[in-house]
């Protein structure tokens, strides 16, 4: 199932930073395809970094942050004027997380270039693959 849905995302790359709550094997699998770039803190000595440092690194390097830590990162992202995006995953196993993340990439690709779509947006994914995309920080009407 790891290869499911790749055809619509092919050619539309995304730069992801997987928070340490997610398996580094997901990043490795995405990188092996040569379409997306996925980083994990284990790969560059970033384990244990405080959440505000993780977000600062993502903003500075233009990474969409992927995490299961919804509460803390929602608050940190809301304080940013501009950010590359936040994907909130449910707490499920590695294989299901990878499947859901691939579905999220396909979802974003259907809406345009994923990196453009995610600017100042949060994509929340439910365990049953329901995708909810919303703006954060909230813009005034």
N, C-alpha and C positions, 0 to 999 in steps of 0.2 A: 504493500500500500504506500510505501515511501515515495514512489514515483507518480502517484495519482495527481492529476491536475497540472502537470508541468507544461503542457502544451500552450495554455493561454498565458502563462507567465514567462515563457521563453522569450528572451530578448528584452524584457523589461526587468532590469536588475534593481535590487534593493540592497542597501547597506544596513545590516542589523547588528546590534550589540545585545547578546543574550545575557541577561542578569545571571548571577551565579546560582540562583534557584533552579535554573534550567540546565539540562545536561549539555556538556561540551560536545557530546557526540552529535547533537543536532547541528551545531555550527560546522562541525567537520563534514557532515553529510551534505549540507548546503554548499559549502565551499568546493567539495569534490566535483560538483556539476559544472563549475566554471561560469555560472550565470550571476550568482549573488555573492556578496561578501558578508560573512558572519563572523563576528569576534566574540570570544568568551573570556572572562577575566582570568581563567586558569591558564590561558595561553600566553599571557604577558605579565604575570605576577600581580594581577589586580584583585585577587581574592580578598575579601574582608574590607574592601573600601566602603566608606560611608556612602549612603544613597546620594547625598548632594554632590559628592565627587564623581560618582558614576554618571549622574545626569550632566554634570559639567563636561566630562569627557565626551559624552554623546553629542552635546551641542557643539563643542569645539571641533569634533571630527565628522560631524554630519552623519551620525548613526541614529537610526530608529531604535529606540530602547524597547526590548521585549522582556517582560517580567510577569511574575505572578503576584508581586507585591503592589497591589492596586492602591491601597490607601495611602501609603507613603509617597509613591511616585505621582499619583494624581495631584496631591498637594504641592509637591515640588514643581511639577510641570505647570500648574496653574499660576505660579509666581513668575514664570518666564514670559517675556514679551514675544519671543519667537523660539521655536524648538523644532527639531526634525521629526518628532512624532513619538508616540507611546503606544505600544501594543500590550494589552493586558490579557494574559492567558489564564485559563482555569488551572487549578491544581489537579493535574492528571499525570499519568505516567509518561515516560520518555517517548515511547512510540506514539501515543495519542497526541502529545504535545507537538511532535514533529508533523504529524498529519494535519493538526489544526493550524500550525504556522504556515504550512504549504497552502492550505485552503485560504488563509488570510492573504498571502501573497497573490494568489489567483484573484481574490475579491478586489484587492487594491488595483491589480492590473486591468480589471474590467472597468475601472473608473478613471483610468489614465496611467501616467507614469507613477508608479508606487511612491517614489521619493517625493514627488510633487504633491500627490494626494495627501500624504501624511504630514506635511508641514502644518504645525499648530493643530493637529488632530490626534485624537485618541481612538484606537480601534479596540473595542472590548469583544472578546470571543467567549462564548459559552461552551460548556462541555459538549453540547449537542451541535456545535459549529454555527450557532447564530452569531452574525457579525453586526455590531453596532458601532457606527463611525460618528463621532461628534467632535465639535470644536472645543479646544481648551488652550489658552484661556478663552473664556466666553467673550464674544465680540458684542459691542453695544448695537442695538437695533436702530 
